[in-house]
Amino acid sequence: MAAALMRHRYGTSVDVHSAGTRPGGSLNAASVDALAEVGASVDGEHPKAIDPALLESVDRVVILGEEASLQQVGRTRVERWITDEPSTRGIEGAERMRLIRDDIDSRVDALAKELGLP
């Protein structure tokens, strides 16, 4: 979600990559639907593992959630975003994904400002 939202909002002014520590077999359909509602696309994306060489070449790594684990790589800044989890309040389905999307979107915007993106 974070990568799709960053690309949607800031386009080619930032180079964005998405990967996981334990990638699944397919993208989460509910996430894809929530992204589509705001015009963010995941076209061409698929679950993939982190590329160690790429990891060393980027300026920032964002880890979503508490479960993923990643060791510090060189001087690359790693930050963790603990996102809202609406299911803890009994919110499920499309509304849950919208709330998660909106939480991530606000963090994407803050990161973009920190990076000096237009």
Biopython code that builds the backbone (N, CA, C, O; Angstrom):
import numpy as np
from Bio.PDB.StructureBuilder import StructureBuilder

atoms = [
    (1, "MET", "N", (0.821, -1.199, 0.000)),
    (1, "MET", "CA", (0.000, 0.000, 0.000)),
    (1, "MET", "C", (0.862, 1.258, 0.000)),
    (1, "MET", "O", (0.591, 2.201, -0.743)),
    (2, "ALA", "N", (1.890, 1.270, 0.826)),
    (2, "ALA", "CA", (2.720, 2.470, 0.933)),
    (2, "ALA", "C", (3.373, 2.811, -0.404)),
    (2, "ALA", "O", (3.388, 3.975, -0.806)),
    (3, "ALA", "N", (3.907, 1.814, -1.090)),
    (3, "ALA", "CA", (4.566, 2.064, -2.369)),
    (3, "ALA", "C", (3.570, 2.584, -3.399)),
    (3, "ALA", "O", (3.864, 3.537, -4.121)),
    (4, "ALA", "N", (2.403, 1.970, -3.469)),
    (4, "ALA", "CA", (1.391, 2.404, -4.435)),
    (4, "ALA", "C", (0.924, 3.827, -4.141)),
    (4, "ALA", "O", (0.724, 4.621, -5.061)),
    (5, "LEU", "N", (0.752, 4.144, -2.876)),
    (5, "LEU", "CA", (0.311, 5.495, -2.509)),
    (5, "LEU", "C", (1.398, 6.528, -2.794)),
    (5, "LEU", "O", (1.096, 7.632, -3.248)),
    (6, "MET", "N", (2.655, 6.183, -2.535)),
    (6, "MET", "CA", (3.766, 7.106, -2.819)),
    (6, "MET", "C", (3.853, 7.359, -4.318)),
    (6, "MET", "O", (4.002, 8.505, -4.745)),
    (7, "ARG", "N", (3.762, 6.309, -5.117)),
    (7, "ARG", "CA", (3.805, 6.487, -6.572)),
    (7, "ARG", "C", (2.616, 7.312, -7.061)),
    (7, "ARG", "O", (2.761, 8.178, -7.924)),
    (8, "HIS", "N", (1.457, 7.036, -6.508)),
    (8, "HIS", "CA", (0.241, 7.747, -6.918)),
    (8, "HIS", "C", (0.358, 9.245, -6.617)),
    (8, "HIS", "O", (0.002, 10.074, -7.455)),
    (9, "ARG", "N", (0.845, 9.586, -5.450)),
    (9, "ARG", "CA", (0.908, 10.986, -5.039)),
    (9, "ARG", "C", (2.099, 11.735, -5.631)),
    (9, "ARG", "O", (1.991, 12.921, -5.942)),
    (10, "TYR", "N", (3.233, 11.054, -5.788)),
    (10, "TYR", "CA", (4.475, 11.766, -6.126)),
    (10, "TYR", "C", (5.122, 11.300, -7.426)),
    (10, "TYR", "O", (6.167, 11.820, -7.819)),
    (11, "GLY", "N", (4.515, 10.332, -8.091)),
    (11, "GLY", "CA", (4.949, 9.929, -9.425)),
    (11, "GLY", "C", (6.427, 9.660, -9.558)),
    (11, "GLY", "O", (7.025, 8.954, -8.746)),
    (12, "THR", "N", (7.009, 10.232, -10.597)),
    (12, "THR", "CA", (8.409, 9.971, -10.910)),
    (12, "THR", "C", (9.384, 10.845, -10.118)),
    (12, "THR", "O", (10.593, 10.765, -10.331)),
    (13, "SER", "N", (8.877, 11.669, -9.217)),
    (13, "SER", "CA", (9.791, 12.484, -8.416)),
    (13, "SER", "C", (10.481, 11.656, -7.330)),
    (13, "SER", "O", (11.360, 12.154, -6.626)),
    (14, "VAL", "N", (10.082, 10.401, -7.200)),
    (14, "VAL", "CA", (10.704, 9.501, -6.227)),
    (14, "VAL", "C", (10.728, 8.089, -6.810)),
    (14, "VAL", "O", (9.783, 7.660, -7.472)),
    (15, "ASP", "N", (11.817, 7.383, -6.553)),
    (15, "ASP", "CA", (11.956, 5.999, -7.003)),
    (15, "ASP", "C", (11.497, 5.102, -5.856)),
    (15, "ASP", "O", (12.098, 5.109, -4.782)),
    (16, "VAL", "N", (10.441, 4.338, -6.082)),
    (16, "VAL", "CA", (9.818, 3.539, -5.024)),
    (16, "VAL", "C", (9.908, 2.055, -5.365)),
    (16, "VAL", "O", (9.660, 1.650, -6.501)),
    (17, "HIS", "N", (10.262, 1.262, -4.377)),
    (17, "HIS", "CA", (10.318, -0.190, -4.516)),
    (17, "HIS", "C", (9.499, -0.802, -3.393)),
    (17, "HIS", "O", (9.403, -0.239, -2.303)),
    (18, "SER", "N", (8.916, -1.947, -3.664)),
    (18, "SER", "CA", (8.136, -2.646, -2.659)),
    (18, "SER", "C", (8.572, -4.095, -2.610)),
    (18, "SER", "O", (8.709, -4.748, -3.645)),
    (19, "ALA", "N", (8.792, -4.598, -1.397)),
    (19, "ALA", "CA", (9.185, -5.993, -1.209)),
    (19, "ALA", "C", (8.821, -6.402, 0.210)),
    (19, "ALA", "O", (8.498, -5.566, 1.053)),
    (20, "GLY", "N", (8.878, -7.683, 0.450)),
    (20, "GLY", "CA", (8.517, -8.176, 1.769)),
    (20, "GLY", "C", (9.545, -9.113, 2.354)),
    (20, "GLY", "O", (10.370, -9.687, 1.643)),
    (21, "THR", "N", (9.480, -9.256, 3.671)),
    (21, "THR", "CA", (10.373, -10.194, 4.344)),
    (21, "THR", "C", (9.867, -11.621, 4.203)),
    (21, "THR", "O", (10.652, -12.569, 4.230)),
    (22, "ARG", "N", (8.546, -11.775, 4.050)),
    (22, "ARG", "CA", (7.919, -13.079, 3.797)),
    (22, "ARG", "C", (6.780, -12.869, 2.798)),
    (22, "ARG", "O", (5.610, -12.916, 3.177)),
    (23, "PRO", "N", (7.113, -12.637, 1.526)),
    (23, "PRO", "CA", (6.066, -12.335, 0.548)),
    (23, "PRO", "C", (5.117, -13.508, 0.340)),
    (23, "PRO", "O", (5.530, -14.667, 0.308)),
    (24, "GLY", "N", (3.848, -13.183, 0.200)),
    (24, "GLY", "CA", (2.824, -14.191, -0.056)),
    (24, "GLY", "C", (2.775, -14.553, -1.532)),
    (24, "GLY", "O", (3.649, -14.173, -2.311)),
    (25, "GLY", "N", (1.742, -15.290, -1.898)),
    (25, "GLY", "CA", (1.604, -15.737, -3.272)),
    (25, "GLY", "C", (0.912, -14.747, -4.181)),
    (25, "GLY", "O", (1.034, -14.832, -5.403)),
    (26, "SER", "N", (0.174, -13.793, -3.590)),
    (26, "SER", "CA", (-0.542, -12.803, -4.398)),
    (26, "SER", "C", (-0.772, -11.544, -3.571)),
    (26, "SER", "O", (-0.655, -11.549, -2.346)),
    (27, "LEU", "N", (-1.099, -10.477, -4.272)),
    (27, "LEU", "CA", (-1.417, -9.232, -3.584)),
    (27, "LEU", "C", (-2.736, -9.394, -2.837)),
    (27, "LEU", "O", (-3.603, -10.159, -3.259)),
    (28, "ASN", "N", (-2.884, -8.682, -1.742)),
    (28, "ASN", "CA", (-4.107, -8.720, -0.955)),
    (28, "ASN", "C", (-5.204, -7.991, -1.732)),
    (28, "ASN", "O", (-5.107, -6.789, -1.979)),
    (29, "ALA", "N", (-6.245, -8.731, -2.113)),
    (29, "ALA", "CA", (-7.318, -8.167, -2.942)),
    (29, "ALA", "C", (-8.013, -6.996, -2.263)),
    (29, "ALA", "O", (-8.360, -6.017, -2.925)),
    (30, "ALA", "N", (-8.220, -7.079, -0.971)),
    (30, "ALA", "CA", (-8.879, -5.978, -0.256)),
    (30, "ALA", "C", (-8.011, -4.723, -0.278)),
    (30, "ALA", "O", (-8.532, -3.614, -0.388)),
    (31, "SER", "N", (-6.701, -4.885, -0.174)),
    (31, "SER", "CA", (-5.783, -3.740, -0.264)),
    (31, "SER", "C", (-5.820, -3.134, -1.660)),
    (31, "SER", "O", (-5.866, -1.913, -1.814)),
    (32, "VAL", "N", (-5.800, -3.988, -2.669)),
    (32, "VAL", "CA", (-5.848, -3.521, -4.055)),
    (32, "VAL", "C", (-7.125, -2.718, -4.287)),
    (32, "VAL", "O", (-7.087, -1.657, -4.911)),
    (33, "ASP", "N", (-8.256, -3.220, -3.789)),
    (33, "ASP", "CA", (-9.532, -2.514, -3.939)),
    (33, "ASP", "C", (-9.518, -1.160, -3.229)),
    (33, "ASP", "O", (-9.990, -0.164, -3.778)),
    (34, "ALA", "N", (-8.978, -1.125, -2.007)),
    (34, "ALA", "CA", (-8.922, 0.136, -1.254)),
    (34, "ALA", "C", (-8.027, 1.153, -1.962)),
    (34, "ALA", "O", (-8.328, 2.346, -1.965)),
    (35, "LEU", "N", (-6.948, 0.696, -2.551)),
    (35, "LEU", "CA", (-6.062, 1.586, -3.305)),
    (35, "LEU", "C", (-6.764, 2.109, -4.558)),
    (35, "LEU", "O", (-6.655, 3.290, -4.886)),
    (36, "ALA", "N", (-7.474, 1.238, -5.247)),
    (36, "ALA", "CA", (-8.173, 1.638, -6.467)),
    (36, "ALA", "C", (-9.215, 2.718, -6.184)),
    (36, "ALA", "O", (-9.464, 3.574, -7.033)),
    (37, "GLU", "N", (-9.818, 2.685, -5.006)),
    (37, "GLU", "CA", (-10.816, 3.698, -4.647)),
    (37, "GLU", "C", (-10.248, 5.115, -4.677)),
    (37, "GLU", "O", (-10.983, 6.074, -4.913)),
    (38, "VAL", "N", (-8.940, 5.251, -4.438)),
    (38, "VAL", "CA", (-8.316, 6.581, -4.452)),
    (38, "VAL", "C", (-7.456, 6.782, -5.699)),
    (38, "VAL", "O", (-6.727, 7.768, -5.797)),
    (39, "GLY", "N", (-7.538, 5.856, -6.643)),
    (39, "GLY", "CA", (-6.812, 5.995, -7.906)),
    (39, "GLY", "C", (-5.386, 5.498, -7.878)),
    (39, "GLY", "O", (-4.646, 5.715, -8.837)),
    (40, "ALA", "N", (-4.976, 4.834, -6.805)),
    (40, "ALA", "CA", (-3.616, 4.297, -6.711)),
    (40, "ALA", "C", (-3.588, 2.910, -7.346)),
    (40, "ALA", "O", (-4.455, 2.080, -7.077)),
    (41, "SER", "N", (-2.605, 2.669, -8.174)),
    (41, "SER", "CA", (-2.529, 1.434, -8.934)),
    (41, "SER", "C", (-1.407, 0.532, -8.422)),
    (41, "SER", "O", (-0.379, 1.004, -7.936)),
    (42, "VAL", "N", (-1.627, -0.754, -8.542)),
    (42, "VAL", "CA", (-0.585, -1.731, -8.260)),
    (42, "VAL", "C", (-0.232, -2.503, -9.533)),
    (42, "VAL", "O", (0.325, -3.599, -9.470)),
    (43, "ASP", "N", (-0.560, -1.922, -10.682)),
    (43, "ASP", "CA", (-0.248, -2.562, -11.960)),
    (43, "ASP", "C", (1.230, -2.923, -12.017)),
    (43, "ASP", "O", (2.097, -2.108, -11.700)),
    (44, "GLY", "N", (1.496, -4.134, -12.417)),
    (44, "GLY", "CA", (2.876, -4.595, -12.556)),
    (44, "GLY", "C", (3.499, -5.081, -11.261)),
    (44, "GLY", "O", (4.617, -5.596, -11.273)),
    (45, "GLU", "N", (2.808, -4.928, -10.155)),
    (45, "GLU", "CA", (3.356, -5.362, -8.862)),
    (45, "GLU", "C", (2.991, -6.816, -8.587)),
    (45, "GLU", "O", (1.980, -7.322, -9.074)),
    (46, "HIS", "N", (3.814, -7.460, -7.814)),
    (46, "HIS", "CA", (3.580, -8.820, -7.343)),
    (46, "HIS", "C", (4.403, -9.006, -6.072)),
    (46, "HIS", "O", (5.397, -8.308, -5.870)),
    (47, "PRO", "N", (4.002, -9.925, -5.228)),
    (47, "PRO", "CA", (4.795, -10.151, -4.007)),
    (47, "PRO", "C", (6.202, -10.609, -4.370)),
    (47, "PRO", "O", (6.385, -11.482, -5.218)),
    (48, "LYS", "N", (7.182, -10.013, -3.724)),
    (48, "LYS", "CA", (8.575, -10.378, -3.979)),
    (48, "LYS", "C", (9.398, -10.152, -2.716)),
    (48, "LYS", "O", (9.062, -9.334, -1.860)),
    (49, "ALA", "N", (10.463, -10.891, -2.636)),
    (49, "ALA", "CA", (11.362, -10.774, -1.492)),
    (49, "ALA", "C", (12.265, -9.556, -1.647)),
    (49, "ALA", "O", (12.444, -9.026, -2.744)),
    (50, "ILE", "N", (12.815, -9.139, -0.548)),
    (50, "ILE", "CA", (13.747, -8.012, -0.539)),
    (50, "ILE", "C", (15.021, -8.408, -1.276)),
    (50, "ILE", "O", (15.570, -9.485, -1.046)),
    (51, "ASP", "N", (15.481, -7.546, -2.148)),
    (51, "ASP", "CA", (16.723, -7.730, -2.887)),
    (51, "ASP", "C", (17.841, -7.079, -2.075)),
    (51, "ASP", "O", (17.858, -5.856, -1.940)),
    (52, "PRO", "N", (18.776, -7.863, -1.529)),
    (52, "PRO", "CA", (19.825, -7.292, -0.682)),
    (52, "PRO", "C", (20.638, -6.189, -1.371)),
    (52, "PRO", "O", (21.011, -5.209, -0.727)),
    (53, "ALA", "N", (20.911, -6.337, -2.651)),
    (53, "ALA", "CA", (21.682, -5.311, -3.374)),
    (53, "ALA", "C", (20.890, -4.015, -3.463)),
    (53, "ALA", "O", (21.441, -2.932, -3.262)),
    (54, "LEU", "N", (19.609, -4.121, -3.761)),
    (54, "LEU", "CA", (18.764, -2.937, -3.816)),
    (54, "LEU", "C", (18.671, -2.289, -2.441)),
    (54, "LEU", "O", (18.703, -1.065, -2.320)),
    (55, "LEU", "N", (18.558, -3.104, -1.422)),
    (55, "LEU", "CA", (18.442, -2.611, -0.055)),
    (55, "LEU", "C", (19.614, -1.702, 0.314)),
    (55, "LEU", "O", (19.440, -0.707, 1.017)),
    (56, "GLU", "N", (20.786, -2.047, -0.158)),
    (56, "GLU", "CA", (21.974, -1.251, 0.150)),
    (56, "GLU", "C", (22.056, 0.029, -0.668)),
    (56, "GLU", "O", (22.852, 0.913, -0.349)),
    (57, "SER", "N", (21.249, 0.144, -1.715)),
    (57, "SER", "CA", (21.359, 1.303, -2.599)),
    (57, "SER", "C", (20.295, 2.371, -2.366)),
    (57, "SER", "O", (20.346, 3.433, -2.986)),
    (58, "VAL", "N", (19.345, 2.111, -1.494)),
    (58, "VAL", "CA", (18.252, 3.063, -1.288)),
    (58, "VAL", "C", (18.542, 4.003, -0.126)),
    (58, "VAL", "O", (19.393, 3.735, 0.722)),
    (59, "ASP", "N", (17.807, 5.114, -0.112)),
    (59, "ASP", "CA", (17.983, 6.109, 0.951)),
    (59, "ASP", "C", (17.178, 5.784, 2.200)),
    (59, "ASP", "O", (17.556, 6.160, 3.310)),
    (60, "ARG", "N", (16.063, 5.082, 2.009)),
    (60, "ARG", "CA", (15.158, 4.833, 3.129)),
    (60, "ARG", "C", (14.443, 3.514, 2.936)),
    (60, "ARG", "O", (14.061, 3.158, 1.821)),
    (61, "VAL", "N", (14.266, 2.797, 4.019)),
    (61, "VAL", "CA", (13.461, 1.584, 4.027)),
    (61, "VAL", "C", (12.365, 1.785, 5.063)),
    (61, "VAL", "O", (12.631, 2.170, 6.202)),
    (62, "VAL", "N", (11.139, 1.522, 4.654)),
    (62, "VAL", "CA", (10.007, 1.607, 5.566)),
    (62, "VAL", "C", (9.470, 0.201, 5.765)),
    (62, "VAL", "O", (9.144, -0.491, 4.800)),
    (63, "ILE", "N", (9.380, -0.211, 7.006)),
    (63, "ILE", "CA", (8.800, -1.501, 7.355)),
    (63, "ILE", "C", (7.404, -1.224, 7.887)),
    (63, "ILE", "O", (7.226, -0.412, 8.796)),
    (64, "LEU", "N", (6.417, -1.899, 7.319)),
    (64, "LEU", "CA", (5.041, -1.735, 7.776)),
    (64, "LEU", "C", (4.704, -2.820, 8.789)),
    (64, "LEU", "O", (4.880, -4.009, 8.523)),
    (65, "GLY", "N", (4.222, -2.404, 9.940)),
    (65, "GLY", "CA", (3.756, -3.340, 10.952)),
    (65, "GLY", "C", (4.832, -3.803, 11.906)),
    (65, "GLY", "O", (6.010, -3.470, 11.778)),
    (66, "GLU", "N", (4.375, -4.590, 12.877)),
    (66, "GLU", "CA", (5.259, -5.064, 13.943)),
    (66, "GLU", "C", (5.904, -6.410, 13.653)),
    (66, "GLU", "O", (6.900, -6.767, 14.283)),
    (67, "GLU", "N", (5.353, -7.156, 12.714)),
    (67, "GLU", "CA", (5.799, -8.527, 12.509)),
    (67, "GLU", "C", (7.083, -8.658, 11.704)),
    (67, "GLU", "O", (7.911, -9.516, 12.009)),
    (68, "ALA", "N", (7.263, -7.842, 10.699)),
    (68, "ALA", "CA", (8.438, -7.959, 9.824)),
    (68, "ALA", "C", (9.700, -7.593, 10.583)),
    (68, "ALA", "O", (9.700, -6.711, 11.442)),
    (69, "SER", "N", (10.764, -8.284, 10.248)),
    (69, "SER", "CA", (12.055, -8.039, 10.880)),
    (69, "SER", "C", (13.108, -7.863, 9.798)),
    (69, "SER", "O", (13.153, -8.622, 8.831)),
    (70, "LEU", "N", (13.943, -6.866, 9.968)),
    (70, "LEU", "CA", (14.979, -6.578, 8.983)),
    (70, "LEU", "C", (16.173, -5.988, 9.706)),
    (70, "LEU", "O", (16.036, -5.032, 10.470)),
    (71, "GLN", "N", (17.335, -6.553, 9.469)),
    (71, "GLN", "CA", (18.537, -6.025, 10.089)),
    (71, "GLN", "C", (18.964, -4.747, 9.382)),
    (71, "GLN", "O", (18.743, -4.580, 8.183)),
    (72, "GLN", "N", (19.574, -3.858, 10.136)),
    (72, "GLN", "CA", (20.103, -2.616, 9.580)),
    (72, "GLN", "C", (21.115, -2.955, 8.492)),
    (72, "GLN", "O", (21.929, -3.865, 8.644)),
    (73, "VAL", "N", (21.051, -2.208, 7.395)),
    (73, "VAL", "CA", (21.961, -2.433, 6.279)),
    (73, "VAL", "C", (22.765, -1.162, 6.056)),
    (73, "VAL", "O", (22.217, -0.128, 5.673)),
    (74, "GLY", "N", (24.059, -1.245, 6.297)),
    (74, "GLY", "CA", (24.921, -0.086, 6.073)),
    (74, "GLY", "C", (24.366, 1.167, 6.720)),
    (74, "GLY", "O", (23.987, 1.169, 7.892)),
    (75, "ARG", "N", (24.326, 2.230, 5.937)),
    (75, "ARG", "CA", (23.822, 3.520, 6.444)),
    (75, "ARG", "C", (22.389, 3.795, 6.014)),
    (75, "ARG", "O", (21.857, 4.875, 6.275)),
    (76, "THR", "N", (21.766, 2.832, 5.362)),
    (76, "THR", "CA", (20.383, 3.017, 4.931)),
    (76, "THR", "C", (19.495, 3.215, 6.151)),
    (76, "THR", "O", (19.519, 2.421, 7.092)),
    (77, "ARG", "N", (18.722, 4.272, 6.120)),
    (77, "ARG", "CA", (17.819, 4.543, 7.240)),
    (77, "ARG", "C", (16.616, 3.611, 7.161)),
    (77, "ARG", "O", (15.943, 3.525, 6.133)),
    (78, "VAL", "N", (16.363, 2.923, 8.255)),
    (78, "VAL", "CA", (15.229, 2.013, 8.346)),
    (78, "VAL", "C", (14.269, 2.563, 9.387)),
    (78, "VAL", "O", (14.668, 2.881, 10.508)),
    (79, "GLU", "N", (12.999, 2.673, 9.008)),
    (79, "GLU", "CA", (11.994, 3.099, 9.973)),
    (79, "GLU", "C", (10.798, 2.161, 9.905)),
    (79, "GLU", "O", (10.520, 1.556, 8.870)),
    (80, "ARG", "N", (10.108, 2.054, 11.010)),
    (80, "ARG", "CA", (8.958, 1.155, 11.114)),
    (80, "ARG", "C", (7.698, 1.987, 11.326)),
    (80, "ARG", "O", (7.645, 2.864, 12.189)),
    (81, "TRP", "N", (6.702, 1.692, 10.527)),
    (81, "TRP", "CA", (5.400, 2.336, 10.683)),
    (81, "TRP", "C", (4.438, 1.319, 11.293)),
    (81, "TRP", "O", (4.072, 0.334, 10.652)),
    (82, "ILE", "N", (4.038, 1.568, 12.523)),
    (82, "ILE", "CA", (3.026, 0.739, 13.167)),
    (82, "ILE", "C", (1.689, 1.371, 12.821)),
    (82, "ILE", "O", (1.302, 2.396, 13.384)),
    (83, "THR", "N", (1.007, 0.756, 11.905)),
    (83, "THR", "CA", (-0.222, 1.338, 11.382)),
    (83, "THR", "C", (-1.421, 0.967, 12.249)),
    (83, "THR", "O", (-1.390, 0.014, 13.027)),
    (84, "ASP", "N", (-2.460, 1.747, 12.086)),
    (84, "ASP", "CA", (-3.725, 1.499, 12.748)),
    (84, "ASP", "C", (-4.228, 0.107, 12.362)),
    (84, "ASP", "O", (-4.152, -0.281, 11.196)),
    (85, "GLU", "N", (-4.736, -0.634, 13.331)),
    (85, "GLU", "CA", (-5.349, -1.934, 13.033)),
    (85, "GLU", "C", (-6.795, -1.917, 13.498)),
    (85, "GLU", "O", (-7.087, -2.245, 14.648)),
    (86, "PRO", "N", (-7.697, -1.536, 12.607)),
    (86, "PRO", "CA", (-9.104, -1.389, 12.957)),
    (86, "PRO", "C", (-9.769, -2.664, 13.469)),
    (86, "PRO", "O", (-10.765, -2.589, 14.190)),
    (87, "SER", "N", (-9.238, -3.831, 13.111)),
    (87, "SER", "CA", (-9.863, -5.078, 13.561)),
    (87, "SER", "C", (-9.830, -5.205, 15.076)),
    (87, "SER", "O", (-10.653, -5.913, 15.655)),
    (88, "THR", "N", (-8.884, -4.525, 15.728)),
    (88, "THR", "CA", (-8.852, -4.561, 17.192)),
    (88, "THR", "C", (-10.051, -3.834, 17.790)),
    (88, "THR", "O", (-10.362, -3.990, 18.971)),
    (89, "ARG", "N", (-10.720, -3.034, 16.955)),
    (89, "ARG", "CA", (-11.928, -2.319, 17.387)),
    (89, "ARG", "C", (-13.181, -2.927, 16.749)),
    (89, "ARG", "O", (-14.263, -2.340, 16.798)),
    (90, "GLY", "N", (-13.018, -4.106, 16.154)),
    (90, "GLY", "CA", (-14.154, -4.785, 15.550)),
    (90, "GLY", "C", (-14.508, -4.321, 14.154)),
    (90, "GLY", "O", (-15.569, -4.672, 13.637)),
    (91, "ILE", "N", (-13.636, -3.534, 13.531)),
    (91, "ILE", "CA", (-13.887, -3.030, 12.174)),
    (91, "ILE", "C", (-13.223, -3.976, 11.185)),
    (91, "ILE", "O", (-12.020, -4.225, 11.267)),
    (92, "GLU", "N", (-14.000, -4.496, 10.259)),
    (92, "GLU", "CA", (-13.501, -5.477, 9.302)),
    (92, "GLU", "C", (-13.844, -5.061, 7.870)),
    (92, "GLU", "O", (-14.471, -4.026, 7.647)),
    (93, "GLY", "N", (-13.432, -5.868, 6.921)),
    (93, "GLY", "CA", (-13.809, -5.691, 5.518)),
    (93, "GLY", "C", (-13.248, -4.435, 4.886)),
    (93, "GLY", "O", (-12.151, -3.978, 5.207)),
    (94, "ALA", "N", (-14.044, -3.893, 3.973)),
    (94, "ALA", "CA", (-13.613, -2.728, 3.196)),
    (94, "ALA", "C", (-13.325, -1.523, 4.086)),
    (94, "ALA", "O", (-12.381, -0.776, 3.829)),
    (95, "GLU", "N", (-14.125, -1.330, 5.122)),
    (95, "GLU", "CA", (-13.897, -0.179, 6.013)),
    (95, "GLU", "C", (-12.549, -0.304, 6.717)),
    (95, "GLU", "O", (-11.844, 0.690, 6.890)),
    (96, "ARG", "N", (-12.185, -1.526, 7.125)),
    (96, "ARG", "CA", (-10.883, -1.762, 7.753)),
    (96, "ARG", "C", (-9.760, -1.357, 6.801)),
    (96, "ARG", "O", (-8.826, -0.658, 7.195)),
    (97, "MET", "N", (-9.854, -1.799, 5.543)),
    (97, "MET", "CA", (-8.797, -1.498, 4.584)),
    (97, "MET", "C", (-8.719, -0.008, 4.280)),
    (97, "MET", "O", (-7.629, 0.527, 4.078)),
    (98, "ARG", "N", (-9.859, 0.665, 4.247)),
    (98, "ARG", "CA", (-9.841, 2.116, 4.017)),
    (98, "ARG", "C", (-9.123, 2.840, 5.149)),
    (98, "ARG", "O", (-8.343, 3.761, 4.907)),
    (99, "LEU", "N", (-9.385, 2.426, 6.374)),
    (99, "LEU", "CA", (-8.732, 3.071, 7.518)),
    (99, "LEU", "C", (-7.225, 2.816, 7.506)),
    (99, "LEU", "O", (-6.439, 3.721, 7.785)),
    (100, "ILE", "N", (-6.831, 1.604, 7.189)),
    (100, "ILE", "CA", (-5.400, 1.293, 7.079)),
    (100, "ILE", "C", (-4.777, 2.112, 5.955)),
    (100, "ILE", "O", (-3.713, 2.707, 6.128)),
    (101, "ARG", "N", (-5.444, 2.141, 4.802)),
    (101, "ARG", "CA", (-4.948, 2.918, 3.648)),
    (101, "ARG", "C", (-4.760, 4.385, 4.022)),
    (101, "ARG", "O", (-3.731, 4.983, 3.710)),
    (102, "ASP", "N", (-5.752, 4.958, 4.686)),
    (102, "ASP", "CA", (-5.677, 6.372, 5.032)),
    (102, "ASP", "C", (-4.572, 6.656, 6.044)),
    (102, "ASP", "O", (-3.925, 7.701, 5.979)),
    (103, "ASP", "N", (-4.353, 5.735, 6.979)),
    (103, "ASP", "CA", (-3.261, 5.887, 7.937)),
    (103, "ASP", "C", (-1.921, 5.863, 7.205)),
    (103, "ASP", "O", (-1.061, 6.711, 7.444)),
    (104, "ILE", "N", (-1.751, 4.890, 6.316)),
    (104, "ILE", "CA", (-0.504, 4.798, 5.548)),
    (104, "ILE", "C", (-0.336, 6.019, 4.655)),
    (104, "ILE", "O", (0.772, 6.538, 4.513)),
    (105, "ASP", "N", (-1.425, 6.480, 4.055)),
    (105, "ASP", "CA", (-1.359, 7.646, 3.175)),
    (105, "ASP", "C", (-0.860, 8.886, 3.914)),
    (105, "ASP", "O", (-0.077, 9.661, 3.365)),
    (106, "SER", "N", (-1.305, 9.076, 5.143)),
    (106, "SER", "CA", (-0.834, 10.246, 5.904)),
    (106, "SER", "C", (0.654, 10.112, 6.224)),
    (106, "SER", "O", (1.371, 11.112, 6.260)),
    (107, "ARG", "N", (1.120, 8.892, 6.454)),
    (107, "ARG", "CA", (2.550, 8.672, 6.719)),
    (107, "ARG", "C", (3.379, 8.873, 5.446)),
    (107, "ARG", "O", (4.493, 9.396, 5.498)),
    (108, "VAL", "N", (2.825, 8.453, 4.304)),
    (108, "VAL", "CA", (3.491, 8.670, 3.018)),
    (108, "VAL", "C", (3.656, 10.165, 2.774)),
    (108, "VAL", "O", (4.719, 10.617, 2.348)),
    (109, "ASP", "N", (2.615, 10.920, 3.041)),
    (109, "ASP", "CA", (2.675, 12.370, 2.850)),
    (109, "ASP", "C", (3.734, 13.000, 3.749)),
    (109, "ASP", "O", (4.496, 13.861, 3.307)),
    (110, "ALA", "N", (3.782, 12.577, 4.997)),
    (110, "ALA", "CA", (4.787, 13.114, 5.925)),
    (110, "ALA", "C", (6.202, 12.750, 5.463)),
    (110, "ALA", "O", (7.107, 13.581, 5.535)),
    (111, "LEU", "N", (6.395, 11.526, 4.995)),
    (111, "LEU", "CA", (7.705, 11.114, 4.500)),
    (111, "LEU", "C", (8.093, 11.930, 3.274)),
    (111, "LEU", "O", (9.235, 12.374, 3.154)),
    (112, "ALA", "N", (7.157, 12.125, 2.378)),
    (112, "ALA", "CA", (7.436, 12.911, 1.167)),
    (112, "ALA", "C", (7.874, 14.327, 1.530)),
    (112, "ALA", "O", (8.805, 14.866, 0.933)),
    (113, "LYS", "N", (7.213, 14.915, 2.492)),
    (113, "LYS", "CA", (7.611, 16.272, 2.938)),
    (113, "LYS", "C", (8.998, 16.251, 3.528)),
    (113, "LYS", "O", (9.800, 17.149, 3.274)),
    (114, "GLU", "N", (9.291, 15.218, 4.325)),
    (114, "GLU", "CA", (10.620, 15.097, 4.923)),
    (114, "GLU", "C", (11.694, 14.949, 3.845)),
    (114, "GLU", "O", (12.805, 15.460, 3.985)),
    (115, "LEU", "N", (11.348, 14.245, 2.775)),
    (115, "LEU", "CA", (12.295, 14.039, 1.671)),
    (115, "LEU", "C", (12.378, 15.245, 0.737)),
    (115, "LEU", "O", (13.211, 15.281, -0.168)),
    (116, "GLY", "N", (11.509, 16.229, 0.962)),
    (116, "GLY", "CA", (11.520, 17.430, 0.127)),
    (116, "GLY", "C", (10.871, 17.241, -1.221)),
    (116, "GLY", "O", (11.215, 17.947, -2.170)),
    (117, "LEU", "N", (9.933, 16.304, -1.338)),
    (117, "LEU", "CA", (9.242, 16.085, -2.599)),
    (117, "LEU", "C", (8.210, 17.185, -2.831)),
    (117, "LEU", "O", (7.622, 17.709, -1.885)),
    (118, "PRO", "N", (7.998, 17.526, -4.101)),
    (118, "PRO", "CA", (7.042, 18.597, -4.397)),
    (118, "PRO", "C", (5.600, 18.191, -4.124)),
    (118, "PRO", "O", (4.685, 18.989, -4.326)),
]
sb = StructureBuilder()
sb.init_structure("model")
sb.init_model(0)
sb.init_chain("A")
sb.init_seg("    ")
for serial, (resi, resn, name, xyz) in enumerate(atoms, 1):
    if name == "N":
        sb.init_residue(resn, " ", resi, " ")
    sb.init_atom(name, np.array(xyz, "f"), 0.0, 1.0, " ", f" {name:<3s}", serial, name[0])
structure = sb.get_structure()
